[in-house]
Amino acid sequence: MKSIDIVKLAYRALFERKTRAILTILGIVVGPLIITTITASVQGLSQSAINLILRDVSPEAIFVTPLNGYLSSYTITQLSHLDGVVYVVPFYTIPVTIYTSKGEISTTILSVNIYDLQKVLPGISISSGTAPSAQSYNQVAIGYDLQNPPSPNQPSLHVGQEISVSVVLPNGGQKTETLLVTGGLSDFDINLGTIIINKALIMSYSIGEEIYGTKYSGAIVLASSLQDVSKVVSEIHQYLGSYVSVNSAQDIVSFINQQVVSFNLLLLIVSSASFIVAFISVLTTMITSVVERTREIGLLMSLGFERRQVMLMFLSEATIMGIIGGGIGTIGGYFSSYGFLDFLLSSPLFNSLHAEPIFTITQAVTLFLFIVLISTFAGLIPAYRASKIEPAKALRYEV
């Protein structure tokens, strides 16, 4: 008898006992269903976050902030002279309180040349009005959340409005200023260190220079290419040591990728329980099947079946269950990941992301083959036992 005929015989024999076969297949489905659903969702979220970062932040950008104190003008000059650096954008951060009819808003002024800022943070743009003049001391662009407060109880600001603010001075004192809102920023979900851009006030470089002089709150360094980023980061560490915190867009991307790899490893360890359940389920089903079909095995051998053909028939049953369960679990998991991802995106933590599930063909095939291998391996011992049954004893066997 040809191998294909043995497989067909195994398929018919398997589904003569439909209830048991279906329950076993359901036990196999659980593992790949869970793994595919969660993995595809997490990979979709992470890729969406990476795309958001690389869309809004130049991949060559490096952020340098002092752990204590300020960066001096000498330091800024030295940074600009490092090999592989195109230019440096220094900035000031100034704590302020905005006074409104609905109450006070504590926020930060980011004092910087906005056109230089857009070179390293291309996602920052003026959605309404105009940017503050480079030489102005009272013009301001407001962050997205200040124009569109998340709560109706919070005050909102708008272009053309004059606002009164209390500015914190370097000596700890305060002074009150009246500022004119000339522009509103588009939604920008990435923070610049401790500065939440969506809640910040963007003002000209001149105002920070007037208040803080050459004591800069930080700087954004732009490397000449992606290949130069790690070299420039290393040079900054060598030059400034532990005095500053140095982060790059590539560091963030690498961190996200590392977290995804760690999560997938953890998921695989946790999901091993479902693989064990699938193994035991197939093993139990096949042992029961061998016991129930002992006389049938004896009859087949009497009709000329070889022992290897009997073994192949039972192995085929286990493999068929693995193919069906693995296929349903992997494909079903991918489609169910859309619903799971929608649930995750409904959380305020991810509401700025627009993601699609990601599960590669390689991952799907690897998971599918692994499930089939587990099922086949689970059927190996029962199939071997079936092939060792003596025909004469089997024909006299009573279940």
Salt bridges, closest charged atoms under 4 A:
GLU16 OE1 - ARG17 NH1 3.92
ASP56 OD1 - ARG55 NE 2.90
ASP83 OD2 - LYS231 NZ 2.99
ASP116 OD1 - LYS119 NZ 3.74
GLU177 OE2 - LYS175 NZ 3.10
ASP228 OD1 - LYS231 NZ 3.56
GLU292 OE1 - ARG17 NE 3.42
GLU292 OE1 - ARG20 NH2 2.95
GLU296 OE1 - ARG293 NE 3.30
GLU306 OE1 - ARG308 NE 2.94
GLU317 OE2 - ARG293 NH1 2.50
GLU390 OE2 - ARG307 NH2 3.39
GLU398 OE2 - ARG295 NH1 3.80
